[in-house]
């Protein structure tokens, strides 16, 4: 996990990392600006939500095909092409605004096209890390990725809101600029990430990654546990906003409390190497389950922002190390010819279940009330932790070396 080898001498990784971080920051900036722009153009809340839904649905539908492309073609060229599409698409917003012809249907089209390009870029970017970083430095590289993503998630919404107050089109110009910088950095990358030559022909099915993952019981068991945590986490975001609002907190207080999650993610990503030395993978996820169950139960007892905020920091603190463990396990164990499809299968599992969280929370809040909803969420995490505890503690194979390619290819 030597940092110098990853950041100081590995120019290919450094360019890939910086480009991806800037691109993510730009996306976070426009994420908050999109609904604001829809409302600014005279649209309603439903129209603003439809824009976000179009982007999310497009990414979900094209996630597996995007992984297949990452396994079959030059990943560097895929990333450059996807960023050029995103640059051109998002760039139409400032141009149309300058010409006075910006309308809601264009925003819907931008959301769909950008979502499709992101579905291609994401698996290529994820799997390219293994192509430009030696196996011994993979955990350190993933830790740097986690740090960048956490920082972008914390800074992006605040920066996007501020840029929108300066000029409502400025966030989209900055987002387009981030894609342009990413293209330049990728084009200058000396080590060009490529899939294993000729390997994709062994199993060219879109579902090959899903099939391989189904044959990895220890990894799949962990992913199901994490998917449940993601479901509860997405539910908790909605429950937190509703709880704080109904107990008298204002918008600024709610925003500050929710930002504490980003603070926890940044701190956790910086502390990840040390945390991963202290705990085995099984111990780490067991601690996360216990902390989450206790923290969510505490939210049922208190809704004071000055207590809830620090609790959020603690709850999120260990999620970056957990993400690194999962990423390292997936990238090191997956056959190279299936990397893209396995990574997208994992993303689909983790993100797909989380999409149900807000809906289920809304129903629970209406039917049960605030405190019982928090107790239900805590109970779900507690029960899942009890069920998964022994298997996770006994299993030491998460960081195992990749399985033999011929066996994996035959899945």
Secondary structure by P-SEA (a helix, b strand, c coil): ccccccccccaaaaaaaaaaaaaaaaaaaaaaaaaaaaaaacccaaaaaaaaaaaaaaaaaaaaaaaaaaacccaaaaaaaaaaaaaaaaaaaaaaaaaccccaaaaaaaaaaaaaaaaaaaaaaaaaccccccccaaaaaaaaaaaaaaaaaaaaaaaaaaaaaaccaaaaaaaaaaaaaaaaaaaaccccccccccccccccccaaaaaaaaacaaaaaaaaaaaaaaaaaaaaaaaaaaaaaaacccaaaaaaaaaaaaaaaaaaaaaaaaaaaaccaaaaaaaaaaaaaaaaaaaaccccaaaaaaaaaaaacaaaaaaaaaaaaaaaaccccaaaaaaaaaaaaaaaaacaaaaaaaaaaaccccaaaaaaaaaaaaaaaaaaaaaaaaccccccccccaaaaaac
